[in-house]
Amino acid sequence: MFSVLSQSRRLRGFTLIELLVVICIIAILAAILFPVIASARRSAYKATCQSNLKQIASAFSMYSADYDECYPNINDPYLWMGRHWRWPMGIYVYFMANYDPNNPNGLNQITGQQKTILACPSDPSPVSKYDKTSYGLSACFYHTPEQIDSMTTVQLYSAAAPSPSCMTMRESDVTYPSRKAMLADWLGSHDTDSNGWWAWTGGRMYLFADGHAKYYTARGILPAVSSRTDVTRTPYPDINLTTNGIHGFDVE
Protein backbone atom coordinates (compact mmCIF):
# COMPACT_ATOMS: atom_id res chain seq x y z
CA MET A 1 0.00 0.00 0.00
CA PHE A 2 2.80 2.43 0.93
CA SER A 3 4.58 1.74 -2.37
CA VAL A 4 1.44 2.53 -4.40
CA LEU A 5 0.87 5.82 -2.53
CA SER A 6 4.49 6.88 -3.00
CA GLN A 7 4.29 6.13 -6.72
CA SER A 8 1.08 8.17 -7.09
CA ARG A 9 2.72 11.14 -5.34
CA ARG A 10 5.70 10.92 -7.67
CA LEU A 11 3.46 10.91 -10.74
CA ARG A 12 1.40 13.89 -9.62
CA GLY A 13 2.18 17.04 -11.74
CA PHE A 14 2.07 20.75 -10.84
CA THR A 15 -1.27 22.25 -10.00
CA LEU A 16 -2.54 25.31 -11.88
CA ILE A 17 -1.84 27.52 -8.87
CA GLU A 18 1.74 26.27 -8.65
CA LEU A 19 2.30 26.98 -12.35
CA LEU A 20 0.86 30.48 -11.99
CA VAL A 21 3.13 31.16 -9.01
CA VAL A 22 6.18 30.05 -11.01
CA ILE A 23 5.15 32.18 -14.00
CA CYS A 24 4.64 35.22 -11.73
CA ILE A 25 8.09 34.74 -10.20
CA ILE A 26 9.70 34.51 -13.66
CA ALA A 27 7.83 37.63 -14.80
CA ILE A 28 8.96 39.57 -11.73
CA LEU A 29 12.57 38.51 -12.23
CA ALA A 30 12.39 39.45 -15.91
CA ALA A 31 10.92 42.85 -15.05
CA ILE A 32 13.83 43.43 -12.68
CA LEU A 33 16.60 42.09 -14.89
CA PHE A 34 15.64 43.39 -18.35
CA PRO A 35 16.08 47.11 -17.48
CA VAL A 36 19.40 46.28 -15.81
CA ILE A 37 20.57 44.41 -18.91
CA ALA A 38 19.39 47.22 -21.19
CA SER A 39 21.16 49.79 -19.04
CA ALA A 40 24.36 47.74 -19.08
CA ARG A 41 24.16 47.48 -22.88
CA ARG A 42 23.71 51.24 -23.23
CA SER A 43 26.67 51.83 -20.94
CA ALA A 44 28.79 49.46 -23.02
CA TYR A 45 27.74 51.26 -26.21
CA LYS A 46 28.66 54.61 -24.68
CA ALA A 47 32.08 53.31 -23.63
CA THR A 48 32.75 51.92 -27.11
CA CYS A 49 31.57 55.13 -28.77
CA GLN A 50 33.76 57.23 -26.47
CA SER A 51 36.74 55.01 -27.28
CA ASN A 52 36.02 55.39 -31.01
CA LEU A 53 36.00 59.17 -30.78
CA LYS A 54 39.21 59.29 -28.75
CA GLN A 55 40.96 57.22 -31.41
CA ILE A 56 39.58 59.55 -34.08
CA ALA A 57 40.90 62.49 -32.04
CA SER A 58 44.36 60.95 -32.20
CA ALA A 59 43.98 60.64 -35.97
CA PHE A 60 43.09 64.33 -36.28
CA SER A 61 46.12 65.21 -34.14
CA MET A 62 48.39 63.24 -36.46
CA TYR A 63 46.79 64.93 -39.48
CA SER A 64 47.32 68.41 -38.04
CA ALA A 65 50.92 67.54 -37.16
CA ASP A 66 51.55 66.68 -40.82
CA TYR A 67 49.70 69.72 -42.18
CA ASP A 68 51.06 72.59 -40.11
CA GLU A 69 48.33 72.35 -37.42
CA CYS A 70 45.54 72.63 -40.01
CA TYR A 71 42.24 70.79 -39.96
CA PRO A 72 41.12 68.95 -43.11
CA ASN A 73 39.83 71.24 -45.86
CA ILE A 74 39.45 69.87 -49.38
CA ASN A 75 37.12 72.62 -50.62
CA ASP A 76 34.12 70.35 -50.07
CA PRO A 77 31.07 72.09 -48.50
CA TYR A 78 29.77 68.69 -47.43
CA LEU A 79 32.89 67.68 -45.53
CA TRP A 80 30.77 67.52 -42.37
CA MET A 81 29.24 64.28 -43.63
CA GLY A 82 30.94 61.15 -42.37
CA ARG A 83 31.33 59.65 -45.80
CA HIS A 84 33.18 62.81 -46.91
CA TRP A 85 35.59 63.68 -44.10
CA ARG A 86 36.79 60.09 -43.67
CA TRP A 87 38.55 60.08 -47.06
CA PRO A 88 41.14 62.82 -46.35
CA MET A 89 41.58 61.14 -42.95
CA GLY A 90 41.90 57.68 -44.46
CA ILE A 91 45.59 57.04 -43.78
CA TYR A 92 45.14 58.20 -40.17
CA VAL A 93 41.93 56.30 -39.41
CA TYR A 94 42.40 52.68 -40.42
CA PHE A 95 39.48 51.01 -42.15
CA MET A 96 39.02 48.47 -44.89
CA ALA A 97 38.16 50.49 -47.99
CA ASN A 98 37.67 50.33 -51.71
CA TYR A 99 38.01 53.92 -52.93
CA ASP A 100 36.48 54.77 -56.29
CA PRO A 101 38.13 57.96 -57.63
CA ASN A 102 35.30 58.34 -60.14
CA ASN A 103 32.74 58.36 -57.33
CA PRO A 104 34.59 59.57 -54.22
CA ASN A 105 31.41 60.26 -52.26
CA GLY A 106 29.59 57.09 -53.23
CA LEU A 107 28.06 54.79 -50.65
CA ASN A 108 29.16 51.30 -49.67
CA GLN A 109 32.85 51.72 -50.40
CA ILE A 110 34.02 50.24 -47.12
CA THR A 111 34.60 46.51 -47.48
CA GLY A 112 35.59 43.83 -45.03
CA GLN A 113 34.68 44.70 -41.46
CA GLN A 114 31.10 45.79 -40.93
CA LYS A 115 32.02 47.90 -37.92
CA THR A 116 35.14 50.03 -37.41
CA ILE A 117 35.96 52.94 -35.11
CA LEU A 118 33.98 55.06 -37.58
CA ALA A 119 30.72 53.33 -36.55
CA CYS A 120 28.93 53.92 -33.25
CA PRO A 121 27.38 50.69 -31.87
CA SER A 122 24.19 52.59 -31.01
CA ASP A 123 23.71 53.83 -34.57
CA PRO A 124 20.35 52.42 -35.70
CA SER A 125 21.00 53.11 -39.37
CA PRO A 126 22.11 50.24 -41.63
CA VAL A 127 25.84 49.74 -41.97
CA SER A 128 25.50 50.69 -45.63
CA LYS A 129 24.14 54.15 -44.80
CA TYR A 130 26.67 57.00 -44.82
CA ASP A 131 29.25 54.43 -45.86
CA LYS A 132 29.41 52.95 -42.36
CA THR A 133 30.49 56.23 -40.75
CA SER A 134 28.38 57.36 -37.78
CA TYR A 135 30.11 60.60 -36.83
CA GLY A 136 29.65 64.04 -38.35
CA LEU A 137 32.35 66.73 -38.45
CA SER A 138 31.40 70.26 -37.40
CA ALA A 139 31.38 72.53 -40.45
CA CYS A 140 33.04 75.34 -38.50
CA PHE A 141 36.32 73.40 -38.65
CA TYR A 142 36.61 74.16 -42.36
CA HIS A 143 34.39 77.26 -42.72
CA THR A 144 35.40 80.64 -41.30
CA PRO A 145 33.38 82.13 -38.41
CA GLU A 146 32.08 84.76 -40.83
CA GLN A 147 30.78 82.07 -43.18
CA ILE A 148 29.16 80.16 -40.33
CA ASP A 149 27.41 83.26 -38.96
CA SER A 150 26.02 84.13 -42.38
CA MET A 151 24.96 80.60 -43.31
CA THR A 152 21.48 79.15 -42.92
CA THR A 153 20.56 75.58 -42.13
CA VAL A 154 19.01 75.20 -45.57
CA GLN A 155 22.24 76.35 -47.21
CA LEU A 156 24.38 74.00 -45.17
CA TYR A 157 22.37 70.92 -46.10
CA SER A 158 21.76 71.86 -49.73
CA ALA A 159 23.72 72.77 -52.83
CA ALA A 160 23.53 76.42 -51.75
CA ALA A 161 26.26 75.96 -49.15
CA PRO A 162 29.15 78.39 -49.75
CA SER A 163 32.51 77.02 -50.74
CA PRO A 164 34.86 76.65 -47.79
CA SER A 165 37.38 79.42 -47.32
CA CYS A 166 40.85 78.95 -48.73
CA MET A 167 42.00 80.05 -45.27
CA THR A 168 42.05 76.65 -43.57
CA MET A 169 41.16 76.53 -39.88
CA ARG A 170 44.00 75.72 -37.50
CA GLU A 171 44.16 74.25 -34.01
CA SER A 172 45.22 77.66 -32.66
CA ASP A 173 42.00 79.18 -34.05
CA VAL A 174 39.85 77.28 -31.54
CA THR A 175 39.06 79.74 -28.77
CA TYR A 176 37.49 77.23 -26.34
CA PRO A 177 39.01 73.79 -27.10
CA SER A 178 37.36 72.02 -24.16
CA ARG A 179 33.93 73.42 -25.04
CA LYS A 180 34.01 73.32 -28.85
CA ALA A 181 32.62 70.06 -30.27
CA MET A 182 34.44 68.79 -33.35
CA LEU A 183 32.65 65.49 -34.07
CA ALA A 184 29.57 63.76 -32.69
CA ASP A 185 27.11 60.97 -33.27
CA TRP A 186 25.00 61.83 -36.28
CA LEU A 187 21.92 59.58 -36.30
CA GLY A 188 22.98 57.39 -33.40
CA SER A 189 21.40 58.19 -30.06
CA HIS A 190 22.31 56.57 -26.75
CA ASP A 191 18.90 57.08 -25.13
CA THR A 192 16.06 57.60 -27.57
CA ASP A 193 15.66 57.91 -31.32
CA SER A 194 17.29 60.93 -32.91
CA ASN A 195 16.89 62.91 -36.11
CA GLY A 196 20.48 64.05 -36.24
CA TRP A 197 21.72 67.33 -34.82
CA TRP A 198 18.43 69.11 -35.54
CA ALA A 199 16.54 67.36 -32.73
CA TRP A 200 16.26 68.07 -29.01
CA THR A 201 15.68 64.39 -28.21
CA GLY A 202 18.14 61.72 -27.18
CA GLY A 203 21.75 61.93 -26.17
CA ARG A 204 24.97 61.78 -28.14
CA MET A 205 28.70 61.36 -27.62
CA TYR A 206 30.71 64.46 -28.54
CA LEU A 207 34.41 64.80 -29.32
CA PHE A 208 35.82 68.19 -28.36
CA ALA A 209 38.73 70.04 -29.92
CA ASP A 210 41.00 69.35 -26.94
CA GLY A 211 40.64 65.60 -27.57
CA HIS A 212 38.25 64.57 -24.82
CA ALA A 213 34.97 62.81 -25.56
CA LYS A 214 31.89 63.14 -23.38
CA TYR A 215 28.24 62.19 -23.45
CA TYR A 216 25.62 64.96 -23.47
CA THR A 217 21.89 64.94 -23.86
CA ALA A 218 20.67 67.16 -26.68
CA ARG A 219 19.41 69.59 -24.04
CA GLY A 220 22.97 69.92 -22.74
CA ILE A 221 24.14 71.45 -26.03
CA LEU A 222 23.61 75.14 -26.72
CA PRO A 223 21.34 76.19 -29.62
CA ALA A 224 23.15 76.67 -32.91
CA VAL A 225 22.11 80.33 -33.25
CA SER A 226 21.93 83.07 -30.65
CA SER A 227 18.75 84.65 -31.99
CA ARG A 228 15.51 82.66 -32.04
CA THR A 229 13.93 85.30 -34.30
CA ASP A 230 15.95 84.16 -37.31
CA VAL A 231 13.35 81.99 -39.05
CA THR A 232 15.86 80.74 -41.63
CA ARG A 233 17.85 78.90 -38.98
CA THR A 234 16.07 76.70 -36.45
CA PRO A 235 17.82 76.89 -33.06
CA TYR A 236 18.59 73.20 -32.69
CA PRO A 237 21.75 71.77 -31.06
CA ASP A 238 23.50 71.70 -34.43
CA ILE A 239 27.24 72.07 -33.78
CA ASN A 240 27.72 72.91 -37.48
CA LEU A 241 26.26 76.39 -37.05
CA THR A 242 27.29 77.47 -33.58
CA THR A 243 27.46 81.26 -33.34
CA ASN A 244 31.00 82.56 -34.00
CA GLY A 245 31.99 79.25 -35.55
CA ILE A 246 35.34 77.95 -34.37
CA HIS A 247 35.58 80.90 -31.97
CA GLY A 248 32.34 79.88 -30.26
CA PHE A 249 31.42 77.03 -27.92
CA ASP A 250 28.76 74.34 -27.66
CA VAL A 251 28.49 73.71 -23.91
CA GLU A 252 28.43 76.03 -20.95
C-alpha positions in Angstrom: 0.0 0.0 0.0 2.8 2.4 0.9 4.6 1.7 -2.4 1.4 2.5 -4.4 0.9 5.8 -2.5 4.5 6.9 -3.0 4.3 6.1 -6.7 1.1 8.2 -7.1 2.7 11.1 -5.3 5.7 10.9 -7.7 3.5 10.9 -10.7 1.4 13.9 -9.6 2.2 17.0 -11.7 2.1 20.7 -10.8 -1.3 22.3 -10.0 -2.5 25.3 -11.9 -1.8 27.5 -8.9 1.7 26.3 -8.6 2.3 27.0 -12.3 0.9 30.5 -12.0 3.1 31.2 -9.0 6.2 30.1 -11.0 5.2 32.2 -14.0 4.6 35.2 -11.7 8.1 34.7 -10.2 9.7 34.5 -13.7 7.8 37.6 -14.8 9.0 39.6 -11.7 12.6 38.5 -12.2 12.4 39.5 -15.9 10.9 42.8 -15.0 13.8 43.4 -12.7 16.6 42.1 -14.9 15.6 43.4 -18.4 16.1 47.1 -17.5 19.4 46.3 -15.8 20.6 44.4 -18.9 19.4 47.2 -21.2 21.2 49.8 -19.0 24.4 47.7 -19.1 24.2 47.5 -22.9 23.7 51.2 -23.2 26.7 51.8 -20.9 28.8 49.5 -23.0 27.7 51.3 -26.2 28.7 54.6 -24.7 32.1 53.3 -23.6 32.7 51.9 -27.1 31.6 55.1 -28.8 33.8 57.2 -26.5 36.7 55.0 -27.3 36.0 55.4 -31.0 36.0 59.2 -30.8 39.2 59.3 -28.7 41.0 57.2 -31.4 39.6 59.5 -34.1 40.9 62.5 -32.0 44.4 61.0 -32.2 44.0 60.6 -36.0 43.1 64.3 -36.3 46.1 65.2 -34.1 48.4 63.2 -36.5 46.8 64.9 -39.5 47.3 68.4 -38.0 50.9 67.5 -37.2 51.5 66.7 -40.8 49.7 69.7 -42.2 51.1 72.6 -40.1 48.3 72.3 -37.4 45.5 72.6 -40.0 42.2 70.8 -40.0 41.1 68.9 -43.1 39.8 71.2 -45.9 39.5 69.9 -49.4 37.1 72.6 -50.6 34.1 70.3 -50.1 31.1 72.1 -48.5 29.8 68.7 -47.4 32.9 67.7 -45.5 30.8 67.5 -42.4 29.2 64.3 -43.6 30.9 61.2 -42.4 31.3 59.6 -45.8 33.2 62.8 -46.9 35.6 63.7 -44.1 36.8 60.1 -43.7 38.5 60.1 -47.1 41.1 62.8 -46.4 41.6 61.1 -42.9 41.9 57.7 -44.5 45.6 57.0 -43.8 45.1 58.2 -40.2 41.9 56.3 -39.4 42.4 52.7 -40.4 39.5 51.0 -42.1 39.0 48.5 -44.9 38.2 50.5 -48.0 37.7 50.3 -51.7 38.0 53.9 -52.9 36.5 54.8 -56.3 38.1 58.0 -57.6 35.3 58.3 -60.1 32.7 58.4 -57.3 34.6 59.6 -54.2 31.4 60.3 -52.3 29.6 57.1 -53.2 28.1 54.8 -50.6 29.2 51.3 -49.7 32.8 51.7 -50.4 34.0 50.2 -47.1 34.6 46.5 -47.5 35.6 43.8 -45.0 34.7 44.7 -41.5 31.1 45.8 -40.9 32.0 47.9 -37.9 35.1 50.0 -37.4 36.0 52.9 -35.1 34.0 55.1 -37.6 30.7 53.3 -36.6 28.9 53.9 -33.3 27.4 50.7 -31.9 24.2 52.6 -31.0 23.7 53.8 -34.6 20.3 52.4 -35.7 21.0 53.1 -39.4 22.1 50.2 -41.6 25.8 49.7 -42.0 25.5 50.7 -45.6 24.1 54.1 -44.8 26.7 57.0 -44.8 29.3 54.4 -45.9 29.4 53.0 -42.4 30.5 56.2 -40.8 28.4 57.4 -37.8 30.1 60.6 -36.8 29.7 64.0 -38.3 32.3 66.7 -38.4 31.4 70.3 -37.4 31.4 72.5 -40.5 33.0 75.3 -38.5 36.3 73.4 -38.6 36.6 74.2 -42.4 34.4 77.3 -42.7 35.4 80.6 -41.3 33.4 82.1 -38.4 32.1 84.8 -40.8 30.8 82.1 -43.2 29.2 80.2 -40.3 27.4 83.3 -39.0 26.0 84.1 -42.4 25.0 80.6 -43.3 21.5 79.2 -42.9 20.6 75.6 -42.1 19.0 75.2 -45.6 22.2 76.4 -47.2 24.4 74.0 -45.2 22.4 70.9 -46.1 21.8 71.9 -49.7 23.7 72.8 -52.8 23.5 76.4 -51.8 26.3 76.0 -49.1 29.1 78.4 -49.7 32.5 77.0 -50.7 34.9 76.6 -47.8 37.4 79.4 -47.3 40.8 78.9 -48.7 42.0 80.0 -45.3 42.0 76.6 -43.6 41.2 76.5 -39.9 44.0 75.7 -37.5 44.2 74.3 -34.0 45.2 77.7 -32.7 42.0 79.2 -34.0 39.9 77.3 -31.5 39.1 79.7 -28.8 37.5 77.2 -26.3 39.0 73.8 -27.1 37.4 72.0 -24.2 33.9 73.4 -25.0 34.0 73.3 -28.8 32.6 70.1 -30.3 34.4 68.8 -33.3 32.7 65.5 -34.1 29.6 63.8 -32.7 27.1 61.0 -33.3 25.0 61.8 -36.3 21.9 59.6 -36.3 23.0 57.4 -33.4 21.4 58.2 -30.1 22.3 56.6 -26.8 18.9 57.1 -25.1 16.1 57.6 -27.6 15.7 57.9 -31.3 17.3 60.9 -32.9 16.9 62.9 -36.1 20.5 64.0 -36.2 21.7 67.3 -34.8 18.4 69.1 -35.5 16.5 67.4 -32.7 16.3 68.1 -29.0 15.7 64.4 -28.2 18.1 61.7 -27.2 21.7 61.9 -26.2 25.0 61.8 -28.1 28.7 61.4 -27.6 30.7 64.5 -28.5 34.4 64.8 -29.3 35.8 68.2 -28.4 38.7 70.0 -29.9 41.0 69.3 -26.9 40.6 65.6 -27.6 38.2 64.6 -24.8 35.0 62.8 -25.6 31.9 63.1 -23.4 28.2 62.2 -23.4 25.6 65.0 -23.5 21.9 64.9 -23.9 20.7 67.2 -26.7 19.4 69.6 -24.0 23.0 69.9 -22.7 24.1 71.4 -26.0 23.6 75.1 -26.7 21.3 76.2 -29.6 23.1 76.7 -32.9 22.1 80.3 -33.2 21.9 83.1 -30.7 18.7 84.7 -32.0 15.5 82.7 -32.0 13.9 85.3 -34.3 15.9 84.2 -37.3 13.4 82.0 -39.0 15.9 80.7 -41.6 17.9 78.9 -39.0 16.1 76.7 -36.5 17.8 76.9 -33.1 18.6 73.2 -32.7 21.8 71.8 -31.1 23.5 71.7 -34.4 27.2 72.1 -33.8 27.7 72.9 -37.5 26.3 76.4 -37.0 27.3 77.5 -33.6 27.5 81.3 -33.3 31.0 82.6 -34.0 32.0 79.3 -35.5 35.3 78.0 -34.4 35.6 80.9 -32.0 32.3 79.9 -30.3 31.4 77.0 -27.9 28.8 74.3 -27.7 28.5 73.7 -23.9 28.4 76.0 -20.9 
